Structure formats: C-alpha cells, structure tokens
Amino acid sequence: MKAFVRVFISVAFIGFSACSTQQLPKDTTVAPIPEKKPVTSQNNKELDTSKKPPMTISKDGKTLNLVRVMDGGVCKDSQEGVKGTFLVYANAEDIERIKRAQGAKIFATFETKIQSLAETGLLDAINNTNLAANPFSLGADEAKENMVRDLNRNFRLAVANSIKKFEVDTSLAIDVDTYPPSLEFFQQGCQIQAEGN
C-alpha cells in the first residue's frame, strides 16, 4: 500500500436541477485550466485544447447534459501524480422525474456519491497509469498523449461499475469522464492541495 496519497475533488456547480444547455458559469472557487499549446499530432484529437467539452453526450440511447465540472488531483507518491478537470453528465428527464418524486434536496446526496466515485476512480486510475518518463517516446507531446490516453482508459475502467451501481440505486443516468486537455502530470514532485488548503 502506498504511504503517500493525496486526493481532492472540488465541484463547480452548474445545476443538477436545471437542464445544462446553458454556458458554464465562471466560478472563482475552481482553479482555471492552464493555457497550453495544442498538441499537433493527428493521432490524438482529444488533446486539442481549443475544443470545449461537449455540452451533451449520448449513452445507452439517452442524451446526457453536462451538469458538473470537477477539478481534482491525486499524488500516488511524493513524486508522481496528476490533476485535471472531470466532467459529470446526467439525463435531464431523469433529473426532472426525480425532482418531482423526491424533491430537489436529494441531489445533494447524489453529488456526494458522484464526488466519492470520482475520487476513488482517480486514485485507482493513477495507481494503474505509468507516469515514468518513457525513453522510447518521440518527444514530450507523444509522451503526454500516451499518459492521457492511459489515464483516461484507466479512469473509465475504474468508475464503470460505480456508475452502474449509482444508476441502479438512484434511477439517474449519469456519466463521469476526464477532460483530456486539462490533465497535468507530475513526475518530479507532486504537491496537490485542495482549494483553500
């Protein structure tokens, strides 16, 4: 078991109780995504930092709207870690149905559960992602592309069962994903702190 682990996830509120077809509000409590030059590789379009995250996605025949933006990070030891932005999507029809049946206050419980599954997923993902410098990479851009791809895949695998359980327990269709352009990796000293710490 790793002796040094630090995790944080902070949530920017967009509004579970509203359809998220509106623009993301500017929230000063969430660290801004650092400006980075786009990677020019044609192989990984996910890293184009000029792209905004999609406001809607499709999952199992349902349309899910972007309802939360979370910033988070984890150090798996004193040297290596990652921080970035994570996107939470939910089905607007489910939100309205649940709000009518159970009241809007139930969403505070849902937020806590989603935050917890994202934290656990990020910790699992970073522990299964190799952040060591790859001597066979053709450069820093390719090395980052590979780390982003690996972390994203590992995160999706780590949260898949938790998302299914959440959907069964709550009847709310959701998805949680990384925002690849925001991911920042640490290889020579990981100092991640939650906002306000």
Helices and strands as residue ranges (DSSP letters): E 6-13, G 45-47, E 56-59, E 62-75, E 81-90, H 92-102, H 106-127, H 140-170, E 174-178, G 180-182, E 184-186
